[in-house]
């Protein structure tokens, strides 16, 4: 049996003095190009993406995250994360951080969390999400340092504080 991987992309983010200027995410299998230029909006195949919904109730939110958040781990309280999973409308995982950022920008996902990503995974997505009104921070709500790996959150701004409160609870070390 041949299994084809469908969720992968090419992503390029261009930064100047730490500020995201231009971002491209190309969904190879679907032939979809997401793009953004700082201050000029975000696009999907040349069509402007609308700003994200103003208010998304937590119970209606669809969150992208992988199963590591829900299992016993050294970083986050898995029971708190399980409660979050039970509270939101649904969870999804696509296996491509860049595409999950694009889906947040498009409004297909209301948020996406990842434990540890490299700059090339997220640089373009940060720009594209920002241009639709989304927010990207570390899981504690602090500004991201693209040169450091840390748990990240990108989401609709109406959900950011709610996700941070729930997901930001660190595991208590014994």
N, C-alpha and C positions, 0 to 999 in steps of 0.2 A: 504494500500500500504506500502511495506517495502522499506525504502531507506537505502542503505548501504553506509557507509563512506569508501572511497577508499584511500584517501590521508592522511595517518598517518605513522609514522615511530618510530623506536627506534634509539636513537642517543646517542653516548658516545664520549666525547672528553677528552683526558688525557693531562694535562698541568703540567709542572715542572718549578717552578720559573717564571710563567707567559708566558712560551713559549709552544705553541701547539706541542705535541709530536706524538700522535696517535689519529686518528678519525675514527669512524664507524657510518654509517647511514644505517639502514636496512629498506627497503621498504617492509613492511610485506605482503601487498596484492599482490605485483608483485614478491616477493621473490628475490629481488635485494639487494645486499650488496655493498655499496660504502665504500672504506677504503683508508686510507693514513697513512704513517709514515713520519715524518719530514725528508726531504732530499732524500726520496726514491720513490716519485711519488704518484699518486692517481690511484685507481683501481675500476672497476665495475665488480663484480663477478669474480675477479681474472685477468681480462684483463686490462692492463694499459690504462688509459685515456690519450689522447694526450694533449699537451699544447694547451691553448686557441688560437684562431685565432689572428694574429698579429694586424689586423686593422678591426674594425667593424664600418661602417658609422652609425651615429645616426639614420638616416632615415631607416636603415635596422635592427635596434636593436629590440629585443623582451625583454620586461621588466616585471618582476614579481612584482606586488604591489597590495594592496587591495584598495577598493574604498574610504577608509577614507582619503587618500591623495588628492582625487579629490573633496571632499565635504568640506564645511565650517568647519574649525577647528581652535583651538587656537595656533597651532604650526607652520604650514606652509601656505604659500600663495596658496590657492587652484587654483587661476587663473593661476599662474605660472606652477603648477603641471598639470593643464588641457592642457596648451600649450605643456608641455613635452609629455603628452599622445597623442596629435595630431601629434607630430613630429616623434615619434618612429613608427616602423612598426606595433607593436601591444603590448597589455598588457595581462597578464595572472595572475590568482590567483589560487593557488592549496590548500591553507589552511594548509599547513605544512611547517613551516620555514626550517626545516632540509632538506626536499625534495627539496625545492626551492634552497637552497645552493647547493645540489647535482646536480641539473639541470644546475646551473651556471657552476659548475666544468666540467660537461659533454658537455657544449656548447649548450644545449637545450634552455636555457635562457641566454641572454647577461648581465643581471643584475637583482638584486632583492633589493627592498627597504622595510623596515618595520619600523613602528613608535616606537615600544617599545617591546623588546624581552628579555627574561631571558637567563642567561648563558646556561642553558640546551637546549635551542632552537637552539643555534648557535655555541657552542664550537666545536663540531665535524666538522660542515660545514666550519668553518674558516680554519681549517687545510687542509681539502680536496680541497677547492677552492685555497688555497695558493699553493698547490702542482701541480696544473695545470697552475699556473701563474696568477691567479686572485688576486684581491685586496679586502680587507674588511676594512672599516673604519666607523666612524660615518658619518652622512650625510654632515658634514662640512669638511670631509677629514682628521679628526684627528684620532689618534690611539684609538681603542676601549678600554674601561675599562670594562672587563667582569663582574665586580661587580656592575656596574651602568646600569640602563636601559636608552637607548638613541636611537634616530632614527639611523638606520644602512643602509649601502650600501655595497653590495658585487657585484663585476662585473668584466668584461673583462677590463684589464688596459687601453686599448685604449679609453674606454668610461668614465672612472672614472672622469676626470676633467670636461667633458661635463655634466655629471649627477650632479656633485657637484655644478657647476655654476647654473644650472636650479633649482634643488631640494633644494639646500642649502639656497635659499632666504627665510628668516624667515618672518613671518607675522608681520607687523608693528602694534604695540599695540597703541590704541588711548588713 
